Amino acid sequence: MGKTKHTGPVSLPKKPDPRLWVSKVPFGLGKVKPHHLRDTLKTVWENRDNLKYASRILTRGVCDGCALGVAGLKDQTLTGPHLCTTRLNVLRLNTMPAIPPEVLHSDIDALREKDSEELRKLGRIPYPLLREPGDRSFRRLSWDEALDRIAGKIKELNPRQFAFYLTSRGITNESYYAAAKAARFLGTNNIDNASRICHSPSKTAMKRSLGIGASSCSYKDWIGTDVLVFWGSVAANNQPVSTKYMYAAKRKGTKIIVINPYREPSMDRYWIPSIPESALFGTKLADDVFQVNIGGDIAFMNGVMKHWFEMEKLDPGSAINHAFVQAHTNGYAKLKEHVLKYSWEELERSSGLSRERIGAFAELLAHSKSAVFVWSMGLTQHRYGTDNISQVANLALLRGFLGREHCGLMPIRGHSGVQGSSEMGADPFSLPGGGFDEETVRRVEEVWGFEIPRWQGDIVGVTLENALLPDDHEQKTRLYYLSGGNFLETMPDPDFVKQSLENLDIRVHQDIILNSSTLLDAREAVIVLPAMTRYEQPGGGTSTSTERMVYFSPEIEGPRIGEARAEWEIYRDLAARIKPGKRHLLRMEDAERIREEIAKAAPNYDGIQHLKEAGDVFQWGGAWLCEGGFCPTTDGRGNLLAIELPERRQSEGRFHVTTRRGKQFNSMIYGNTDPFNEAERRDVLIDGGDARKLHIGEGDAVVLYNRHGRFFGRARYAPIRSGNLGVHWPEGNVLFPKGVYEGHAGIPEYNTDVFLEKAETFHAQKDINYVEKRIEELETEVG
């Protein structure tokens, strides 16, 4: 924990800087770019039936979009108003009326014909629903009937046979905490959340390298750092307000570096609507882009360190911060020996970058006195994601970029509710305020007053796999309780996911809207429970931003939807029905009492109990974790770790493929055309040289295939590293394997290898053995 406190927002320069302008043509006319004014007017039109309520949400509530922590229209980084299209896009979820009964109770096949966007626009779920085998539509239930049905089933089951999952859709710390407590009260550790699927390697790696599990710095440290590195992160698209921080950093002389296989247009240039100069002429963001191979980051970082050690040989102290390394780290000699064993040929081949380009980045960092490293799922969602992040930590430790102003490591979060999820214990590997070690278990048991099961809970992927176990298996998942989420559109191998979800006895969907997974069958029953948004939650709620700011979002007066209830209240009441004799141990009477208990169960959150009014906020851990270089590890030192290169082989016609986001928020798609590159949802981003070698023209129909699935799309020439492809998520999930998890943190694999062919060539193969033989060769090569 740091002692230095965050000093609050700073102001932007008042004079414009034409050197940063993208174009002198106002408003980017003729450029491919988002149309912020048009999108804002569209939001006003969509919310025309509830404009006053929408206005109160925007001006008083904490943003339920990304995790930059905008409260009302302000934050703790910069003065002035903040509003982005992501927040405007999700606003309608909070102001929609209820789904009309004639639509809600229509034939299930009619509902299934709608895509997720159409289902979302139907409106809010107004009351509990039930659909059993043979039912052609949902029928209405009372809350007592719904909870009794769920409770009765759970009472029949072994605690290993039911599980909970919470998405990040506007869920508050209070709800995460209530779910975590209810699950353990019922005897199960099978509870997981969306944050772990995205950033568990970040937490795992930072714990083993630095002893911390959250961002070590604040957004304010971006402004004035020598180098700001975005690694596998498209913050301009996924966290648009961050572009204002990037602008402020550029005005202070910060160099912005992007490391990504695809040269993302939004990270090159952006028209920031809340800054007049940028709204008119745009802002150049990236000073340089290093286009690594998909999965080439470990080799790239080993190359950076190899270059440093070579610099050190010629001029000791020119690259490594020896004073910091000697005082605050372990493992230097072993790391050096490990890195130097690799040849430059190996590192170039794996990373996709030349020795000269690797050296350019290495020297930039070596000559910098400060740096902040920001990353997202481009680093985490690999089968070696934890190793990726430990490599980032290695770079920071070798240069001493930790525990001081303008320095740090930041796993940037894409949703306002995710940082607190594991910190509240809604995670198979965590309890409030810690991991799952015996000391933490005993500490939390003292607060809760009941015994916590000691067995390891299952991650979401394993929970889905267990739904297909034989009926008599003691770990077969029979009931899955889902608070939001849509695994059909977020997990690899959608066909497998559908089979698993339909093989559950009972599936509970606690949500504000319908989605495609809600409409699937189940063996006994599908039960739908209407939830409140964070702005409707009695007593208000809190959320934790990427930079560990805990914000209070008040209950906002306005229309309420039918019988929707606060999520924490539903968990409490369900648990009380299952164990009525021990219901007094739940002690979650209201939101304020929950916050008081969180302060005891999660010591870092001491202060949350004082958050009661709009604008209330505190930052746990201070401005910088590991302040002064002292890490909360057993010996107070950071650990430098030797990381092996991933195995990589490739030949003609075989590509590495990954996913990217378009005009969307998580899996919620708001447009079929990407506003930054005009790509359609089924376009395949490919290097023009690679395409021409295969006689593929721009716009040609193509097929990507491997043993997991086939993706039919159209080639789109793009500035992407040769040998790599980009497809949109979730459409591309058909190509990714089920059951493949990162070894340390259990995150699913969202990168793979594929064959690419013109569709006419693929369909012309008369012998299916041709395709099967190629796939067999592919698996031999990459396995």
N, C-alpha and C positions, 0 to 999 in steps of 0.2 A: 504494500500500500504506500502511496505517495503522501507527502505532507503538504506539498504545494497545491493551492486551490485554483480552480479555473477562474480567470479574471474577468470573464464576461465578454460580450460582443465588441467588435471593433468596427470602425467606419471604413467605407470604401473611399478611394481618391475621388475628388470632385472633377478634376480636369480629365478629359478623354486622352487616350493614347493611340493615335492612328497606326502605330507600328503593329498593333495587335489586330487590326481590322482584317476581316476576310475579303471584303469588297467595298468599294466606295459607292456601289449601287445600293440605295436604301432598301431595307427589309429583305435583302437577299433575293430580290426579284430575278427570276430565271435560274435560281439555284435549287438543287434538291435539298429540301429542309422541311422541318415541321412547320405547320401553320398555326402558331400559338393563338393568335387572335381568333381565327376560325374555330379552333378547338374550344376556346373559352366561350364563344357565343353558342356553340353546340351544347356545352354543359348547361348554360343558362336556359336554353330551350328545353333540354331534357328534364330539368328541375323546375320548370315553370309552374307546376302545380304545388310546389313546396319551397318557393324561393326564400322566404323568411327563415324557415328551418335550416335550409342549406347554408344560408349566410351565417347563422349562428354557429353551425358546425365548423365552418371555415375560420371564423374569427375567434371562437372560444375553445374549440376542441383541439386535441393533439392529433396530428395527421395519422391516419390509418393506412398510409401508403408505405413509403420506404422508411428506413431507420435513421434518418438524419435528425429526427426529433424536432420538427417544426410544431410549435405550440401556438395555436391561433395562426397568426401570420408572421411570427417571430421565432428566432432560435437564439442559441447562446454563442454563435460564431460571428455573425455580422449584424449590424444594425440595419433597419429597413425591412420592408415586407418581403415575404417569400411565398410564392405560390407556383406550383408546377402542374403540368398536364397529367401526370400520374395521379396526383391527389384529386384533380378534377374528374378524371375518368372513374375513380372508385366512389366518388361522391354520391352517385345515383343509387348505389347499393344501400345507402343510409336513408334516402328520402323516398324510395319507391313505395307505392301502396301495396296492399296485399294482392296475391294472385286471385283473380275472380274465381268463385266456386265452380262455374261451368267449365273453366279451363283446368283448374286443379284436379277436378274429379272426372276429367275426360278419359277416353280410352288410353291405356298405357302405350299402345303402339303409336298413337297420334303424338304423344309427348316424346317418344323415342325418335320420331322423325326430325325433331328440332336439334340444332347444334347447341353447343354450350352458350354461345352468345344469345341465341333466341330464348333458351331456358332462363338465362339470367334476366332478360328483359321482361319476363312474365310478371315479376314482382316478388314480394316477400312471402315466406311460408307463414300462414296465419294461425295455425293450430296443429296439434299432433295428428299424425296420419299413420295408417296401417295398410299394408298390402300383403296378403297371404297367397300361397300357391293357388292358381286358378282365378284369382281376382283380376278383373279387367281394368280396375282403376283403384286409386287410393280411396279409403274411407276414413271418416273423421273419428278420432278417439278423444276421450277426456284425458287430462294429464294423469289422473289416478289410474286409469286403465293402461295407459302407456307405460308409466313407471312400474306398475305392478307386474306387467308382462315381462319387462326387462329384468326386474328384480327376481321374479320367479325363476327365470332361466338361469341367472347367475348363481342362485342358490343351489341349483342342480349340478353345477360344474366345478371341476377342479380349478383352482386359481390359475393354473397354467393354460387353461382352455379358453380364456377370454382375454381381451386386450383393449387398450385405449389408444387413440391417436388424436393429436391436436394439430391443426394447421396453424398458419400465422395470420390468418385473415382477421385483423383487427382485434385479436384476442388479448386480453389484459393479463398483467402479472397475477391478479387475484384469481382469474379463471385457471391459469396454468397451475397455480399453487393448490387450488381446490381439487383439481383433477389429480395432481400428484399425491395429495393426501388421501383422497378417496380411493385411489387404486391400491395404495399400500394398506389402507384400512380394510379393504376387501381381500387382502392377502396376495395381490399380484404385483409383479414388477414389469409386467408387459404393458409398458406405456412409452410412447414415442412421439416425436414432434417434427414439424417441417424444418426447424432449424438444424436438427441433427443430420437430416438428409442433405443439407446444403453445406454446413460449416463444421461438422464434427471433426474432420481432419485438422481444422484450424485450432480448435480447442485442444485436441490430443497432442498435436505437435508443439504448441506453445507451452503446454503443461510440461512436456518432457524436456524442452529446450530452455524454458524461462521460468516455469513454475506458475504461469498465469494462464487464464482461459478466456481472456477478452482483450480488446484493443488496449495497447499500452499507452496510447496518446489520445489527443483530442483533435477534432477537425480544425481547430484554431492553429494547430501546429503545421498545417499545410501552408499557412500564409506566412511566407518568409523563410521556409526551409530552402536549402540550396537545390535539392532535387526531390521531386514528388513522383514516385513510380507507381503506375497502375499495372498490375500483373494479372492477366486473365480477368480483367474487370472492365465492363463498359458502363462506368458510373454515369456518363452523360445520358444514357438511355434508361438505365434501371433506377438511378437516383438523380433525376434531373436538377434538383436544387443544388447538387454538388457542383454544378458548372459555375455557380456564383462564387463558391469557395475557390475553384480553379482560377477564375478571373482575378479574384483578390490576390491569389498567389502569384499569378503572372505579373500583376502590377508591382509586386514586391521583388521581382527578379527571379522568381523560382523557375527552374527548368522542369517541364512536365515530360516524363518518359512513359511510353506505352509499350508493353510487352504482350504480344498477342499474335496468333497465326494470321488473323485477318486484320487488315488495316481499317479499323472501324471509323467510318466518316464522322460519327458524332464526337469521337475523341480528337479528331483533327480540327474541327471547327464547329462552332455552336452559336446560335442566336439566342442570347439569354434574355427572356422577356422582361425581367424585373430590373434590368440595367439599361437605361435608354441608349447609351452608346453601343452596347452589344446588340440590343434589339434592332437597331438601325443597320449596323455595319458588320455584325457578327464578331466573333472572337477566335483567333487562332489559339488552340489549346496545346496540342502536342508539339514539343520541340524535336522529338525523334521517336521513331517506332521501330522496335526490334521484333521482326516476324519469325518467331521460333516455330518449329514443328509442333503439332499437337503431341503433347507428351514429351517435348524436348527440353522442358524447363530445368530438369535436374542436370542434364548435360551442360546447358547454358550456364548455370550457376557454378558448376564445377569448373567450367572454363574461366569464369570471372575470377574465381579463387586461384586457379592455376596462373593466370596472368599476374595477379597480385604477388604470388610467391616468386614469380620470375622478376618482378619489379624489386622485390625485397632483396633478391640476390645481388642485384646491381647497386641498389641504394637502400640500405636498411632504414625502415621507418617511412618509406615513401608510399606504402599502401596499407599496411596493418597498423592499427592503433595499439601498439604493444603495451602501453601503460594500462589501457582498459582490459586488454586480453589477460595480462598477468594478474591484475587485481580482481577480475570479475568472471573469469571463464575457466572451464575445464576442457581438456581434450585437444588442445592446439596441436601438439606434436603428431598425434594420431591422424587428425584431419589433414594436416599438411602432407604427411606420408601417403595418405589415401588419394588425395587430389593429384599429386604429382605422378602417380602411377599411370594415369590416363594419357594417351597420346592425343595430340591435337586432331589427328584424323578421326579418332573415335568421337571426340567431343563435337567436331564439326558435323559429322554424319548424323549423330543423334539429335543435336540441337537444330540443325538446318541452317546454322549461321556460320559464317567464315571466322577464322581466327582474328581477322582484323576487326570485324564487327563486334565480336565478343570483347576484344581488347578495348574498343572505343567506350563501351559501357563500363568496363572495369576501371578505366582511367577517369571517367567522369565521376564515379563514386569515390575513387582514391583521392581526387582533388577537391572533394566536397567536405565541408565541415559538418553538414547536417543532411539528413534524408529521412523521408517517411515512405514506407513501403505499404501500399494498399493492394489488396487482392480479393478475389471473389471466386466463383465456381470454376473459372478457367484453370485454377490451380487445385481446387479441392475435389472436384468430381472426377477423380481418376482412381484407379485401383492402387496408386501409390501417392495419393493426395497428402497424407501425413508427411511423407518424405519431402514432397514439394515444399511444404511450409517450413519444415525444419531447415531446408536449404536457405530459405529467406531469412530465417533466424540466424543462420551461420553468417550470412553477409552482414547483418546488422551488428552482431557481436564482434566480428573481426574489425569493423570500423568504429565501434562504440556508438552506434546510432540508437541509443536506448536510454530511457529514463531521464531525459532532459528536453528542454524546449526545442521544437522544430524537428524532433526525432521520434521514431517509433514504428511499431508494426500494427497494422489495422486490417483485420478481416471485415470488410465493409458489408453491412447487412442490407438485404433487399426489402425487408418488411419491418414495420414498426413494432411488431409483436414478438420477433424471434429471439432477440438477445436475452430476454428474461425467461424464455421457456425452460432451458436446462438449468438456469440459475434458480428457478422455482422447483426443480425436481421432476419435471414432466419428461423424463428421459430414463431409459433402462440402465444407464451408467451413472446417474446422478441423483442426488437428493438436494433439498434446499441448502444452498450455501456450500456445496462441496461435491465430491465424487461419491463413491459407494464403499469407501474404506470403513473399517470397523469403528474408527473414532467418530466419523461423520454419522454413521448409523446410530450409534449410541447417543450422540448429541441430539439428533432429531427425535429419537424415541422419547427422550426426556421432555421435549416440547410437546409432542403429540400424545403421549400417554398410552401408546400401544406398541406392540412389537412389529417390527418391519421384517418382511421375509428376506432371507439372506441369499436366495438363489438368483442367478443372473437372468434378467428379463430379456425378451427377444426384441430385436430391431424390427422395423416395419416389414422389410423384405422377407425375413424369416417367418413373421406372423402370417404373411400371405402364403408362403410355401406350406406352412403347417396346416392351413385350411384344407389341403389336399391329402393329408395323412389319412390312414384308415380310421373308420369311425371309432374303433376301440382303442386308439392310441391315446395315451394320457396327455400328450402335448398337442393334440389336434385342436386348432382354433375353431371354436364353435360359435362364439359371439364376438363381434367386433364393433366397438363403440367409437364412432368417428365424429369428431368435432370439426366440421368443415373438411376440406380436402377432396380431391378427386384423383384417385390412384390411376384411373383409366387414362388420364392425361398428364400424369406426372412421373409414373414409374416405368422402367423399361419393360418391354414385351407386353403390350396391352392385351393380347389374346390370353396370355397366362393370367394376367391380373383379373380379367373378366371371369375366367374359370374359377379362380380362387374366391372372388367375392360372391359368386353365385353358389359356391359350395359351403358357405357358412350357414349355420342353422338360423341365426338371427343377426341382422345387420342394422345398427342404429346410426342414423344420420342426424346429428344435432347441427343445425345450420340456419342461415337466413334465407337461402335461395335453393332451388333445385339445381342439380347438375346431372350429367349423363350417368354417373355411377349410382346416384339415388334411384334411378329407374331400373336398375338390374334386379333380377329375381333373387330370392334366397330360399333355402329349403323349408323354413318354417314361417319367417316373417321379415318384412322390411318395415322398420318403425322410423318415422321422421319426427323430430322434435324442433319446434321453432325457437330460435335463439334471438336474444337482443344484440344490437350492435354495442360497441363501447360507449357510444353517446347516449344510449338509453339505460345503461346499467345503473341501478339505484346506488347512490353513494359514490358515484364516479368510479374511475379506475386508473391504473397506472400502466405505463409502458417504458421500456428501457431502450435507449438508442444505442447505436454502434459505439459511441464514445462513453458509454456507461452513465449517461444522464437518465435519471428516473423522473419522468414527467407525470404530473397529475392531469387527467382529463375529466372535467366535471360532467355530471349528468346534465344534458341539455334539454330544456323544455321543448316540446313539440309533439307531433302525432305519434301514437304508439300502435304497433301492429298486433291486432288480435290478442292471442294468448302467449305471445313470445315472452320468454323469461331470461333472466341473467344466467349465463353459463355456469358460473360458480354455484349458483343456487340449485341448478338442476343436478349437478354432481353431488352436492350435499344431501339433497332429498332422496336421490337414488340410493346412496350409501346407507342412509338412515333406514330405508325400507328393507334393505338386505340384512342389516344387523341392528334391529331396533333396540336390543338390550344394551348396546354400546353407543347409541347415537349421541349421548352426552359428550363423548370424546371428540366428536367432529368439531364442535365449538366454532362454527362459521355463521354466526347470526346475521352479520351484515358486512359490507365491504370494508368499513372502518376497522372492525374486529379482525378481519383477515389481514389487513395491513399491519396491525399491531402484532399479530402472530408471526408474519413474515419477518419482521424486525428481529424476532427472537430466533427463529429457525434458520435464517440466512444472515449471519452477522454483518456481511458487507452491506446489507440493505437496512441497517440501523439508520433511521431517518425517514424511511418510507411512511412510518406511522404519523408523521407530522404533515404529510401532504394532504391538503383538504380543499384548497381553492384553486381556481384557474390561475395558471402561471407558476404554481409551486413546483420546484424542481431541486434535485440535488444530484451530485455526481459521486458515485461510490468509488473509492480508491484514489481520489484526487486527480489532478491534471495528468499525472504520468504514473503508471505502474512501473515497478523496478527503478524508482527514482534514485539517481546517483549510481546506477548500475547494479544495485543490490536486488537480487531476485529472491522470491519466496520459495526457493528450493531448500533441500535439507541442509546444504552448506552455504546457501546464500549466493551461489554462483550460477551463471548460465552454462549450458552444456553445448559445446561444439560437437556435432555428430557427423560421422563419415557416412555419406549416402551413396549407394551404388547406382549405376545407370540402369534404367529399365531396359529390358531386352527389346530390340527393335530390328525388324527385318522388313524389306519392302522391295518389290520388283514392279515391272511395267503393268499398268492396269489396276494396280492395288493402291488404295489410298487410305490415309488416316482421316476419320470423320468425327466431327464434334457438332454440338448444337449451339444456337444463338437465339436471342430474343428479337422480336420485331416490335410492332406497335402493340404491346401487351403489358400486363402486370401479372407476374407469375404465369399461370396457365390461362388467365382471362385475356382473350384476344379482342382488341378494340379496332383493328383494321387489317385488311388483307394485304395491304401494301406498306412496306417499310418506308417511313418518311425520310430516312437518311440515304438509302441507296435504291429505292424504288423496287426492291425485290418482292416478288409474290411469295406466299406462304410455302409453296412447293418448289421454289427455285433452289437449285444446288449451286452454291458459290464455288467456283473453280478457277484456278489460274488459267489465263488464256493460252499460255504455252502448253500446259498439260492437255488442255482440250484439243488444241490443233494437232498434237501428236496422235490423238485418238480419232482424228477427223470429226470432231464434235464442234458444230457451230453454235454460236450464241442463240439460245432459244430452242435448241434441239431437245426433243424428248429423250430422257435418259433413265436408266435403271441402276440403282445402287443395291447390291445384294451381298449377303453372307449367310451363314447357317441359321441366323436368328430371324431374318426377315428380308423383305424387299421394299424399296422405296421408289416410287415412280414420280419423277419430277422433270424439270427443264433446266438445262445448263444456263448459268448466268456468269459471264466472265467477271472476275472480281480480283482486287488486290489481296490475294491470299497466298500464303507460302506454298510453293510448288510441292506436290505430293500430298496436299491436304484439301479437305472439302468441308464446307459448312452447310448445315441444313437447319431449318427452324425447329425449335422445341415448342410443343410436344410432338409435332408431326413426325419427326425423325426417330422417335422412341422405338419404332418397330425394328430398328437395326441393332438395338443394344441388348446385351444378354441379361437374362434374369439370373439371380443367384450368384452374381459376381460382385463381391464387396471388397472395399479397401480393408487391408489386413488389420490395421490398428483401430480404425474408427467405425467400420461397418457401413461406409457410404456406398450406395450403388454406383456402378460404372456407367458413365455417360459418354464414353469415347470408345471407338472400336475401329476395326479395319474392314474395308469393303472392296468389292470389285465395282467398277463403273463401266457401263457400256451404253452405246446408243440403244434406244428402245427397239428400233427396227432390227438391230443385230441380235439383241437378246431374244426377241420374240421369234426370230428366224431360226433359232437353234431347234432342229427337229428332234434331237436326241437329248432328253433331260439329263442323261448321264454326263453330258458336257458341263452343265452347270454344277452338278454335284461334284464332279471331279475337280473343277476350279475351286469350289468351296473347300474341299478336302485339302487341296494344296495351300489355300490361304490359311487354314487353321494350323497346318504343319509349319508354315513360315512364321506366323505371329505367336504361336502358342508356346 
